[in-house]
Amino acid sequence: MFGPGEYRPDPSEGITSIAELPPPEIVRFSRTDTRQPCPHCGHSAYRDKQAHRTLHDLGNLDLWCPRDLVITYSQHYCTKCRKYFNFDLTDLAPVGSHYTHRVIDLAVRVVVEDGMPYRPASWHLWRDHRVFVPFATIQNWVEAGGKKGADTHGHRVPGLGAG
């Protein structure tokens, strides 16, 4: 919470600077495995390396701060089809998203079901759930029907490289 004499953003202004946000609670997850079946051919592919991905989740209201999930995941290489692929994280977040499914679903629900405009919805998510989502991002989610990725735009994932 804010201490005495600290700047408190006006709800009508929204959050205007990332510096205004308190530091997040970091929750670490591990999604690594020594072998995974290749999604292309089914061959058992070995772990080539590990990487990290940070996702913004609904905040911790006990500590009154945002929550970031830092996921360590494995990247695998299939020797049969000579392709790299990552451990599947789509149960947590859409491919390429910085936010979890829970955040996206809540943001879309606040706008669609409650009829809240985008800027006040952004402020509501911060005030009540301690997750900062820019209003333009919420607008993109609502206009895309709450989804993000290849299925929405009809494009396919490229065949070579990380997929």
KOLMIPA-870722 format. One line per 8 residues: number of its first residue (from 1); their letters; for each residue x, y, z of N, C-alpha, C, O, CB. Coordinates in nm, 2 decimals, decimal comma, always signed. Glycine has a CB too. Layout:
NUM = A = X:Y:Z:X:Y:Z:X:Y:Z:X:Y:Z:X:Y:Z | ...
//
This chain:
1 = MFGPGEYR = +0,08:-0,12:+0,00:+0,00:+0,00:+0,00:+0,09:+0,12:+0,00:+0,21:+0,11:+0,01:-0,10:+0,00:+0,12 | +0,03:+0,24:-0,01:+0,10:+0,36:-0,02:+0,13:+0,41:+0,12:+0,04:+0,41:+0,21:+0,03:+0,47:-0,10 | +0,25:+0,47:+0,14:+0,28:+0,53:+0,27:+0,24:+0,67:+0,27:+0,20:+0,73:+0,17:+0,43:+0,51:+0,30 | +0,26:+0,74:+0,39:+0,22:+0,88:+0,39:+0,31:+0,97:+0,30:+0,43:+0,95:+0,30:+0,23:+0,93:+0,54 | +0,25:+1,06:+0,23:+0,32:+1,14:+0,15:+0,36:+1,09:+0,01:+0,42:+1,16:-0,07:+0,45:+1,19:+0,21 | +0,33:+0,96:-0,01:+0,36:+0,90:-0,14:+0,25:+0,93:-0,24:+0,13:+0,96:-0,21:+0,37:+0,74:-0,13 | +0,29:+0,93:-0,37:+0,19:+0,96:-0,48:+0,09:+0,85:-0,49:+0,13:+0,73:-0,50:+0,26:+0,98:-0,61 | -0,03:+0,88:-0,49:-0,14:+0,79:-0,51:-0,21:+0,82:-0,64:-0,27:+0,93:-0,65:-0,24:+0,78:-0,39
9 = PDPSEGIT = -0,20:+0,73:-0,74:-0,27:+0,76:-0,87:-0,42:+0,78:-0,85:-0,48:+0,70:-0,78:-0,24:+0,65:-0,97 | -0,47:+0,88:-0,92:-0,62:+0,90:-0,93:-0,68:+0,79:-1,02:-0,63:+0,77:-1,13:-0,65:+1,04:-0,97 | -0,79:+0,73:-0,98:-0,85:+0,62:-1,06:-0,89:+0,67:-1,20:-0,88:+0,60:-1,29:-0,97:+0,57:-0,99 | -0,92:+0,80:-1,21:-0,96:+0,85:-1,34:-0,84:+0,86:-1,43:-0,85:+0,86:-1,56:-1,03:+0,99:-1,33 | -0,72:+0,88:-1,37:-0,59:+0,89:-1,45:-0,54:+0,75:-1,50:-0,49:+0,74:-1,60:-0,48:+0,96:-1,37 | -0,57:+0,65:-1,41:-0,51:+0,52:-1,44:-0,36:+0,52:-1,40:-0,31:+0,62:-1,34:-0,52:+0,48:-1,59 | -0,29:+0,42:-1,43:-0,15:+0,41:-1,40:-0,08:+0,47:-1,52:-0,10:+0,43:-1,63:-0,10:+0,27:-1,37 | +0,01:+0,57:-1,49:+0,08:+0,64:-1,60:+0,22:+0,60:-1,62:+0,28:+0,63:-1,72:+0,06:+0,79:-1,58
17 = SIAELPPP = +0,28:+0,53:-1,52:+0,42:+0,49:-1,52:+0,44:+0,36:-1,46:+0,38:+0,33:-1,36:+0,51:+0,60:-1,46 | +0,53:+0,28:-1,52:+0,56:+0,15:-1,46:+0,63:+0,16:-1,33:+0,62:+0,08:-1,24:+0,65:+0,07:-1,56 | +0,70:+0,28:-1,31:+0,76:+0,30:-1,18:+0,67:+0,31:-1,06:+0,71:+0,30:-0,95:+0,85:+0,43:-1,19 | +0,54:+0,34:-1,09:+0,44:+0,35:-0,99:+0,40:+0,21:-0,93:+0,34:+0,21:-0,83:+0,32:+0,42:-1,04 | +0,43:+0,11:-1,00:+0,39:-0,03:-0,96:+0,49:-0,08:-0,85:+0,61:-0,06:-0,86:+0,39:-0,12:-1,08 | +0,43:-0,14:-0,75:+0,52:-0,21:-0,65:+0,59:-0,33:-0,70:+0,54:-0,38:-0,80:+0,44:-0,24:-0,52 | +0,70:-0,37:-0,64:+0,77:-0,49:-0,69:+0,68:-0,61:-0,68:+0,61:-0,63:-0,58:+0,90:-0,51:-0,62 | +0,68:-0,70:-0,78:+0,60:-0,82:-0,78:+0,65:-0,93:-0,68:+0,77:-0,94:-0,65:+0,58:-0,88:-0,92
25 = EIVRFSRT = +0,56:-1,02:-0,64:+0,59:-1,14:-0,57:+0,63:-1,24:-0,68:+0,56:-1,25:-0,78:+0,47:-1,20:-0,48 | +0,75:-1,30:-0,67:+0,80:-1,39:-0,77:+0,76:-1,54:-0,73:+0,80:-1,58:-0,62:+0,95:-1,38:-0,79 | +0,69:-1,61:-0,81:+0,66:-1,75:-0,79:+0,73:-1,83:-0,90:+0,71:-1,81:-1,01:+0,50:-1,77:-0,79 | +0,81:-1,92:-0,85:+0,89:-2,00:-0,95:+0,83:-2,14:-0,97:+0,78:-2,20:-0,88:+1,03:-2,02:-0,90 | +0,82:-2,17:-1,10:+0,77:-2,30:-1,15:+0,88:-2,37:-1,23:+0,96:-2,30:-1,29:+0,64:-2,29:-1,22 | +0,88:-2,50:-1,24:+0,97:-2,57:-1,33:+0,89:-2,66:-1,42:+0,81:-2,75:-1,37:+1,08:-2,65:-1,25 | +0,91:-2,65:-1,54:+0,85:-2,74:-1,64:+0,96:-2,80:-1,73:+0,97:-2,76:-1,85:+0,74:-2,66:-1,73 | +1,04:-2,88:-1,67:+1,15:-2,94:-1,75:+1,14:-3,09:-1,74:+1,08:-3,15:-1,65:+1,28:-2,90:-1,69
33 = DTRQPCPH = +1,19:-3,16:-1,85:+1,19:-3,30:-1,86:+1,31:-3,34:-1,94:+1,35:-3,26:-2,03:+1,06:-3,36:-1,92 | +1,37:-3,45:-1,91:+1,49:-3,49:-1,99:+1,45:-3,54:-2,13:+1,53:-3,52:-2,22:+1,56:-3,61:-1,92 | +1,33:-3,59:-2,15:+1,28:-3,63:-2,28:+1,14:-3,60:-2,30:+1,06:-3,61:-2,20:+1,31:-3,79:-2,30 | +1,10:-3,56:-2,42:+0,96:-3,53:-2,45:+0,93:-3,58:-2,59:+1,02:-3,58:-2,67:+0,93:-3,37:-2,44 | +0,81:-3,63:-2,62:+0,78:-3,67:-2,75:+0,77:-3,55:-2,85:+0,71:-3,45:-2,81:+0,65:-3,75:-2,76 | +0,83:-3,57:-2,96:+0,82:-3,46:-3,06:+0,68:-3,44:-3,11:+0,61:-3,53:-3,14:+0,91:-3,49:-3,19 | +0,63:-3,31:-3,11:+0,49:-3,29:-3,15:+0,47:-3,31:-3,30:+0,36:-3,33:-3,35:+0,45:-3,14:-3,12 | +0,58:-3,32:-3,38:+0,57:-3,34:-3,52:+0,57:-3,49:-3,56:+0,49:-3,53:-3,64:+0,68:-3,27:-3,59
41 = CGHSAYRD = +0,66:-3,57:-3,50:+0,67:-3,71:-3,54:+0,65:-3,81:-3,43:+0,64:-3,93:-3,45:+0,81:-3,73:-3,60 | +0,65:-3,76:-3,30:+0,63:-3,85:-3,19:+0,76:-3,91:-3,14:+0,76:-3,98:-3,04:+0,54:-3,95:-3,23 | +0,87:-3,89:-3,20:+1,00:-3,94:-3,16:+1,04:-3,88:-3,02:+1,01:-3,77:-3,00:+1,11:-3,92:-3,27 | +1,11:-3,96:-2,94:+1,15:-3,91:-2,81:+1,27:-3,82:-2,83:+1,38:-3,86:-2,87:+1,19:-4,03:-2,72 | +1,25:-3,69:-2,79:+1,35:-3,59:-2,82:+1,42:-3,55:-2,69:+1,35:-3,54:-2,58:+1,29:-3,46:-2,88 | +1,55:-3,54:-2,69:+1,62:-3,50:-2,57:+1,62:-3,35:-2,54:+1,59:-3,27:-2,62:+1,77:-3,55:-2,58 | +1,64:-3,32:-2,41:+1,64:-3,18:-2,37:+1,78:-3,12:-2,41:+1,88:-3,17:-2,38:+1,63:-3,17:-2,21 | +1,77:-3,01:-2,49:+1,88:-2,94:-2,54:+1,93:-2,83:-2,44:+2,05:-2,82:-2,42:+1,85:-2,88:-2,68
49 = KQAHRTLH = +1,83:-2,76:-2,39:+1,87:-2,65:-2,30:+1,74:-2,61:-2,22:+1,63:-2,66:-2,24:+1,93:-2,53:-2,37 | +1,76:-2,52:-2,12:+1,65:-2,47:-2,04:+1,64:-2,32:-2,06:+1,74:-2,25:-2,09:+1,67:-2,50:-1,89 | +1,52:-2,27:-2,05:+1,50:-2,13:-2,07:+1,40:-2,08:-1,96:+1,34:-2,16:-1,89:+1,45:-2,09:-2,21 | +1,37:-1,95:-1,95:+1,28:-1,89:-1,85:+1,18:-1,81:-1,93:+1,20:-1,75:-2,03:+1,36:-1,81:-1,75 | +1,06:-1,81:-1,87:+0,95:-1,73:-1,92:+0,88:-1,66:-1,80:+0,85:-1,73:-1,70:+0,85:-1,81:-2,01 | +0,85:-1,53:-1,81:+0,78:-1,46:-1,70:+0,64:-1,43:-1,75:+0,62:-1,38:-1,85:+0,86:-1,33:-1,66 | +0,54:-1,47:-1,66:+0,40:-1,45:-1,69:+0,34:-1,36:-1,58:+0,37:-1,39:-1,46:+0,32:-1,58:-1,71 | +0,26:-1,27:-1,61:+0,19:-1,19:-1,51:+0,06:-1,26:-1,47:-0,02:-1,29:-1,56:+0,16:-1,04:-1,56
57 = DLGNLDLW = +0,04:-1,28:-1,35:-0,08:-1,35:-1,30:-0,16:-1,25:-1,21:-0,11:-1,14:-1,18:-0,04:-1,48:-1,22 | -0,28:-1,30:-1,16:-0,35:-1,22:-1,07:-0,27:-1,20:-0,94:-0,21:-1,30:-0,90:-0,49:-1,29:-1,04 | -0,28:-1,09:-0,88:-0,19:-1,05:-0,77:-0,22:-1,12:-0,64:-0,33:-1,19:-0,63:-0,20:-0,91:-0,75 | -0,13:-1,11:-0,55:-0,15:-1,17:-0,42:-0,21:-1,06:-0,33:-0,14:-0,96:-0,29:-0,01:-1,21:-0,36 | -0,34:-1,07:-0,30:-0,41:-0,97:-0,22:-0,37:-0,97:-0,07:-0,39:-0,88:+0,00:-0,56:-0,99:-0,24 | -0,31:-1,09:-0,03:-0,26:-1,09:+0,11:-0,14:-0,99:+0,13:-0,13:-0,92:+0,23:-0,22:-1,23:+0,15 | -0,05:-0,99:+0,03:+0,06:-0,90:+0,03:+0,04:-0,77:-0,04:+0,11:-0,68:-0,03:+0,18:-0,97:-0,03 | -0,08:-0,76:-0,11:-0,12:-0,64:-0,19:-0,01:-0,60:-0,29:+0,02:-0,49:-0,30:-0,14:-0,53:-0,09
65 = CPRDLVIT = +0,03:-0,71:-0,37:+0,13:-0,68:-0,47:+0,10:-0,77:-0,59:+0,03:-0,87:-0,58:+0,28:-0,70:-0,41 | +0,16:-0,73:-0,71:+0,14:-0,81:-0,82:+0,21:-0,95:-0,81:+0,30:-0,96:-0,72:+0,19:-0,74:-0,95 | +0,18:-1,04:-0,89:+0,25:-1,17:-0,89:+0,30:-1,21:-1,03:+0,22:-1,20:-1,13:+0,15:-1,28:-0,84 | +0,42:-1,24:-1,03:+0,49:-1,29:-1,16:+0,52:-1,43:-1,14:+0,58:-1,47:-1,05:+0,61:-1,20:-1,20 | +0,49:-1,51:-1,24:+0,52:-1,65:-1,25:+0,65:-1,66:-1,33:+0,65:-1,62:-1,45:+0,41:-1,75:-1,30 | +0,76:-1,71:-1,28:+0,88:-1,73:-1,35:+0,89:-1,88:-1,38:+0,92:-1,96:-1,28:+1,01:-1,67:-1,28 | +0,87:-1,92:-1,50:+0,87:-2,06:-1,54:+1,00:-2,10:-1,60:+1,04:-2,04:-1,70:+0,75:-2,10:-1,63 | +1,07:-2,20:-1,55:+1,18:-2,26:-1,61:+1,13:-2,38:-1,69:+1,07:-2,47:-1,64:+1,29:-2,31:-1,51
73 = YSQHYCTK = +1,16:-2,38:-1,82:+1,11:-2,48:-1,91:+1,22:-2,54:-2,00:+1,32:-2,47:-2,02:+0,99:-2,43:-2,00 | +1,20:-2,66:-2,05:+1,30:-2,72:-2,13:+1,28:-2,70:-2,28:+1,16:-2,70:-2,32:+1,31:-2,87:-2,09 | +1,38:-2,69:-2,35:+1,38:-2,69:-2,50:+1,44:-2,82:-2,54:+1,55:-2,86:-2,50:+1,45:-2,56:-2,56 | +1,37:-2,88:-2,63:+1,41:-3,02:-2,68:+1,44:-3,01:-2,83:+1,40:-2,92:-2,90:+1,29:-3,12:-2,66 | +1,53:-3,11:-2,87:+1,57:-3,12:-3,01:+1,54:-3,26:-3,06:+1,58:-3,36:-3,00:+1,72:-3,09:-3,03 | +1,46:-3,27:-3,17:+1,43:-3,40:-3,22:+1,53:-3,43:-3,33:+1,54:-3,36:-3,43:+1,28:-3,40:-3,28 | +1,60:-3,54:-3,31:+1,71:-3,58:-3,41:+1,64:-3,64:-3,54:+1,71:-3,64:-3,64:+1,80:-3,68:-3,35 | +1,52:-3,69:-3,53:+1,46:-3,75:-3,64:+1,41:-3,64:-3,74:+1,44:-3,65:-3,86:+1,34:-3,83:-3,60
81 = CRKYFNFD = +1,34:-3,54:-3,70:+1,29:-3,44:-3,79:+1,38:-3,31:-3,79:+1,35:-3,21:-3,86:+1,15:-3,40:-3,77 | +1,48:-3,31:-3,70:+1,58:-3,20:-3,69:+1,50:-3,07:-3,66:+1,53:-2,97:-3,73:+1,66:-3,18:-3,82 | +1,42:-3,07:-3,56:+1,35:-2,95:-3,52:+1,36:-2,93:-3,37:+1,36:-3,03:-3,29:+1,20:-2,96:-3,56 | +1,36:-2,81:-3,33:+1,35:-2,77:-3,18:+1,21:-2,74:-3,14:+1,13:-2,70:-3,23:+1,44:-2,65:-3,15 | +1,17:-2,77:-3,02:+1,04:-2,74:-2,97:+1,06:-2,72:-2,82:+1,15:-2,77:-2,75:+0,94:-2,85:-3,00 | +0,97:-2,64:-2,76:+0,97:-2,61:-2,62:+0,87:-2,70:-2,55:+0,77:-2,75:-2,60:+0,94:-2,46:-2,59 | +0,89:-2,71:-2,42:+0,79:-2,78:-2,33:+0,66:-2,70:-2,34:+0,66:-2,58:-2,34:+0,84:-2,79:-2,18 | +0,55:-2,77:-2,35:+0,42:-2,71:-2,37:+0,37:-2,63:-2,25:+0,35:-2,69:-2,14:+0,31:-2,81:-2,41
89 = LTDLAPVG = +0,36:-2,50:-2,26:+0,31:-2,41:-2,16:+0,17:-2,35:-2,19:+0,13:-2,26:-2,12:+0,41:-2,30:-2,13 | +0,10:-2,41:-2,29:-0,03:-2,35:-2,33:-0,14:-2,37:-2,22:-0,24:-2,30:-2,23:-0,07:-2,40:-2,46 | -0,11:-2,45:-2,12:-0,21:-2,46:-2,02:-0,21:-2,34:-1,92:-0,30:-2,31:-1,85:-0,19:-2,59:-1,94 | -0,09:-2,27:-1,92:-0,08:-2,15:-1,84:-0,11:-2,02:-1,91:-0,18:-1,94:-1,86:+0,06:-2,15:-1,78 | -0,07:-2,01:-2,04:-0,08:-1,89:-2,11:-0,08:-1,92:-2,26:-0,02:-2,02:-2,30:+0,02:-1,78:-2,07 | -0,15:-1,83:-2,34:-0,13:-1,85:-2,49:+0,01:-1,83:-2,53:+0,09:-1,76:-2,47:-0,23:-1,75:-2,56 | +0,04:-1,88:-2,65:+0,18:-1,87:-2,70:+0,21:-1,72:-2,73:+0,13:-1,65:-2,79:+0,19:-1,95:-2,84 | +0,32:-1,67:-2,68:+0,36:-1,54:-2,70:+0,30:-1,44:-2,60:+0,34:-1,32:-2,61:+0,33:-1,50:-2,84
97 = SHYTHRVI = +0,21:-1,48:-2,52:+0,15:-1,38:-2,42:+0,23:-1,36:-2,30:+0,31:-1,45:-2,26:+0,01:-1,44:-2,38 | +0,22:-1,24:-2,24:+0,28:-1,21:-2,11:+0,19:-1,23:-2,00:+0,23:-1,21:-1,88:+0,34:-1,07:-2,12 | +0,07:-1,27:-2,02:-0,03:-1,28:-1,92:-0,09:-1,43:-1,92:-0,10:-1,49:-2,02:-0,15:-1,18:-1,93 | -0,13:-1,47:-1,80:-0,19:-1,61:-1,78:-0,33:-1,60:-1,84:-0,39:-1,50:-1,86:-0,19:-1,65:-1,64 | -0,39:-1,72:-1,86:-0,53:-1,74:-1,91:-0,62:-1,67:-1,80:-0,72:-1,61:-1,84:-0,56:-1,88:-1,93 | -0,59:-1,68:-1,67:-0,68:-1,63:-1,57:-0,69:-1,48:-1,59:-0,80:-1,42:-1,57:-0,62:-1,66:-1,43 | -0,58:-1,41:-1,62:-0,59:-1,26:-1,63:-0,67:-1,23:-1,76:-0,75:-1,14:-1,76:-0,44:-1,21:-1,64 | -0,64:-1,30:-1,87:-0,71:-1,27:-1,99:-0,86:-1,29:-1,98:-0,94:-1,21:-2,02:-0,65:-1,36:-2,11
105 = DLAVRVVV = -0,90:-1,40:-1,92:-1,04:-1,43:-1,90:-1,11:-1,33:-1,81:-1,22:-1,29:-1,84:-1,06:-1,57:-1,84 | -1,04:-1,29:-1,70:-1,10:-1,19:-1,61:-1,11:-1,06:-1,68:-1,22:-0,99:-1,67:-1,01:-1,18:-1,49 | -1,01:-1,01:-1,76:-1,02:-0,88:-1,83:-1,13:-0,88:-1,93:-1,21:-0,78:-1,94:-0,88:-0,85:-1,89 | -1,14:-0,99:-2,01:-1,25:-0,99:-2,11:-1,39:-1,00:-2,04:-1,48:-0,93:-2,09:-1,23:-1,12:-2,20 | -1,40:-1,07:-1,93:-1,53:-1,08:-1,86:-1,57:-0,95:-1,80:-1,68:-0,91:-1,81:-1,52:-1,19:-1,75 | -1,47:-0,87:-1,75:-1,50:-0,74:-1,69:-1,56:-0,65:-1,80:-1,65:-0,57:-1,77:-1,38:-0,68:-1,63 | -1,50:-0,65:-1,92:-1,54:-0,56:-2,02:-1,67:-0,61:-2,09:-1,77:-0,53:-2,10:-1,43:-0,55:-2,13 | -1,68:-0,73:-2,12:-1,80:-0,79:-2,19:-1,92:-0,80:-2,10:-2,03:-0,75:-2,14:-1,76:-0,92:-2,26
113 = EDGMPYRP = -1,90:-0,87:-1,99:-2,02:-0,90:-1,91:-2,06:-0,78:-1,82:-2,18:-0,75:-1,80:-1,99:-1,02:-1,82 | -1,96:-0,70:-1,77:-1,99:-0,59:-1,69:-2,01:-0,46:-1,76:-2,06:-0,36:-1,71:-1,89:-0,57:-1,58 | -1,97:-0,46:-1,89:-1,99:-0,35:-1,98:-1,90:-0,23:-1,94:-1,93:-0,11:-1,96:-2,13:-0,30:-1,97 | -1,79:-0,26:-1,88:-1,69:-0,16:-1,84:-1,60:-0,11:-1,95:-1,55:-0,20:-2,03:-1,61:-0,21:-1,72 | -1,58:+0,02:-1,97:-1,49:+0,07:-2,08:-1,35:+0,02:-2,05:-1,32:-0,02:-1,93:-1,50:+0,22:-2,09 | -1,26:+0,03:-2,15:-1,13:-0,03:-2,14:-1,04:+0,03:-2,03:-0,98:-0,04:-1,95:-1,06:-0,02:-2,27 | -1,04:+0,17:-2,02:-0,95:+0,23:-1,93:-1,00:+0,20:-1,78:-0,91:+0,17:-1,70:-0,95:+0,38:-1,95 | -1,13:+0,22:-1,75:-1,17:+0,18:-1,61:-1,15:+0,03:-1,58:-1,12:-0,01:-1,47:-1,31:+0,22:-1,59
121 = ASWHLWRD = -1,16:-0,05:-1,69:-1,13:-0,20:-1,67:-0,99:-0,22:-1,63:-0,96:-0,30:-1,54:-1,17:-0,28:-1,79 | -0,90:-0,15:-1,69:-0,75:-0,16:-1,66:-0,73:-0,12:-1,51:-0,66:-0,19:-1,44:-0,67:-0,07:-1,76 | -0,79:-0,01:-1,47:-0,78:+0,04:-1,34:-0,84:-0,06:-1,24:-0,78:-0,09:-1,13:-0,84:+0,18:-1,32 | -0,96:-0,12:-1,27:-1,02:-0,22:-1,19:-0,93:-0,34:-1,17:-0,92:-0,39:-1,06:-1,16:-0,26:-1,25 | -0,87:-0,39:-1,27:-0,78:-0,51:-1,26:-0,67:-0,47:-1,17:-0,62:-0,56:-1,09:-0,73:-0,55:-1,40 | -0,61:-0,35:-1,17:-0,50:-0,32:-1,08:-0,56:-0,30:-0,94:-0,50:-0,36:-0,85:-0,44:-0,19:-1,13 | -0,66:-0,23:-0,92:-0,71:-0,20:-0,79:-0,76:-0,32:-0,72:-0,73:-0,34:-0,60:-0,83:-0,10:-0,80 | -0,84:-0,41:-0,78:-0,90:-0,52:-0,72:-0,82:-0,65:-0,73:-0,84:-0,74:-0,65:-1,04:-0,54:-0,77
129 = HRVFVPFA = -0,73:-0,67:-0,83:-0,67:-0,79:-0,85:-0,52:-0,78:-0,86:-0,45:-0,88:-0,88:-0,72:-0,86:-0,98 | -0,46:-0,66:-0,85:-0,32:-0,63:-0,85:-0,25:-0,69:-0,97:-0,14:-0,75:-0,96:-0,26:-0,69:-0,72 | -0,31:-0,67:-1,09:-0,24:-0,71:-1,21:-0,26:-0,59:-1,30:-0,37:-0,54:-1,33:-0,30:-0,84:-1,28 | -0,15:-0,54:-1,36:-0,15:-0,42:-1,44:-0,16:-0,47:-1,59:-0,07:-0,54:-1,64:-0,03:-0,33:-1,42 | -0,27:-0,43:-1,66:-0,28:-0,46:-1,80:-0,32:-0,33:-1,87:-0,42:-0,27:-1,83:-0,40:-0,57:-1,82 | -0,24:-0,29:-1,96:-0,27:-0,17:-2,04:-0,41:-0,18:-2,10:-0,44:-0,29:-2,15:-0,16:-0,13:-2,14 | -0,48:-0,07:-2,11:-0,62:-0,08:-2,16:-0,62:-0,12:-2,31:-0,71:-0,18:-2,35:-0,69:+0,06:-2,15 | -0,51:-0,08:-2,38:-0,51:-0,12:-2,53:-0,49:-0,27:-2,54:-0,54:-0,33:-2,64:-0,39:-0,05:-2,60
137 = TIQNWVEA = -0,42:-0,34:-2,45:-0,41:-0,48:-2,45:-0,55:-0,55:-2,42:-0,58:-0,65:-2,48:-0,31:-0,53:-2,34 | -0,62:-0,49:-2,33:-0,76:-0,54:-2,30:-0,84:-0,53:-2,42:-0,92:-0,62:-2,46:-0,82:-0,47:-2,18 | -0,83:-0,42:-2,49:-0,91:-0,39:-2,61:-0,88:-0,50:-2,72:-0,97:-0,55:-2,78:-0,88:-0,25:-2,66 | -0,75:-0,53:-2,73:-0,71:-0,63:-2,83:-0,77:-0,77:-2,79:-0,81:-0,84:-2,88:-0,56:-0,64:-2,84 | -0,77:-0,80:-2,67:-0,82:-0,93:-2,62:-0,97:-0,94:-2,65:-1,02:-1,04:-2,70:-0,79:-0,95:-2,47 | -1,04:-0,83:-2,62:-1,19:-0,83:-2,64:-1,22:-0,84:-2,79:-1,31:-0,91:-2,83:-1,25:-0,70:-2,58 | -1,15:-0,76:-2,87:-1,18:-0,77:-3,01:-1,14:-0,90:-3,08:-1,19:-0,94:-3,18:-1,10:-0,65:-3,08 | -1,04:-0,97:-3,01:-1,01:-1,10:-3,06:-1,09:-1,21:-3,00:-1,06:-1,33:-3,02:-0,86:-1,13:-3,04
145 = GGKKGADT = -1,19:-1,18:-2,92:-1,27:-1,28:-2,85:-1,20:-1,34:-2,74:-1,24:-1,45:-2,70:-1,31:-1,38:-2,95 | -1,10:-1,28:-2,68:-1,03:-1,33:-2,56:-0,92:-1,42:-2,60:-0,85:-1,48:-2,51:-1,12:-1,40:-2,47 | -0,89:-1,44:-2,72:-0,79:-1,54:-2,76:-0,67:-1,46:-2,83:-0,68:-1,35:-2,87:-0,84:-1,64:-2,86 | -0,55:-1,53:-2,83:-0,44:-1,47:-2,89:-0,36:-1,59:-2,96:-0,36:-1,70:-2,91:-0,35:-1,40:-2,79 | -0,31:-1,56:-3,08:-0,22:-1,66:-3,14:-0,26:-1,70:-3,28:-0,34:-1,63:-3,34:-0,22:-1,78:-3,06 | -0,21:-1,81:-3,33:-0,23:-1,85:-3,47:-0,38:-1,88:-3,50:-0,42:-1,85:-3,61:-0,15:-1,98:-3,49 | -0,45:-1,94:-3,41:-0,59:-1,97:-3,44:-0,68:-1,85:-3,47:-0,77:-1,86:-3,56:-0,65:-2,05:-3,33 | -0,65:-1,74:-3,40:-0,73:-1,62:-3,43:-0,70:-1,56:-3,56:-0,80:-1,52:-3,63:-0,69:-1,52:-3,32
153 = HGHRVPGL = -0,58:-1,56:-3,61:-0,54:-1,49:-3,73:-0,53:-1,59:-3,85:-0,51:-1,54:-3,96:-0,42:-1,42:-3,72 | -0,54:-1,72:-3,83:-0,54:-1,81:-3,94:-0,41:-1,85:-3,99:-0,39:-1,91:-4,10:-0,63:-1,76:-4,05 | -0,30:-1,80:-3,92:-0,16:-1,83:-3,97:-0,11:-1,96:-3,90:-0,16:-1,99:-3,79:-0,07:-1,72:-3,94 | -0,02:-2,03:-3,96:+0,03:-2,15:-3,91:+0,17:-2,12:-3,85:+0,24:-2,02:-3,89:+0,04:-2,26:-4,01 | +0,21:-2,20:-3,75:+0,35:-2,19:-3,70:+0,45:-2,24:-3,80:+0,42:-2,34:-3,87:+0,36:-2,27:-3,56 | +0,56:-2,17:-3,82:+0,66:-2,21:-3,92:+0,71:-2,35:-3,89:+0,71:-2,39:-3,77:+0,77:-2,12:-3,93 | +0,74:-2,43:-3,99:+0,79:-2,57:-3,98:+0,92:-2,58:-3,92:+0,94:-2,68:-3,84:+0,78:-2,63:-4,11 | +1,02:-2,50:-3,94:+1,15:-2,51:-3,89:+1,17:-2,41:-3,77:+1,11:-2,31:-3,76:+1,26:-2,49:-4,00
161 = GAG = +1,27:-2,45:-3,69:+1,30:-2,36:-3,57:+1,22:-2,39:-3,45:+1,15:-2,50:-3,45:+1,28:-2,22:-3,61 | +1,22:-2,31:-3,35:+1,14:-2,33:-3,23:+1,00:-2,32:-3,26:+0,96:-2,23:-3,34:+1,19:-2,23:-3,12 | +0,92:-2,40:-3,21:+0,77:-2,40:-3,23:+0,69:-2,42:-3,11:+0,57:-2,42:-3,12:+0,73:-2,50:-3,33
//
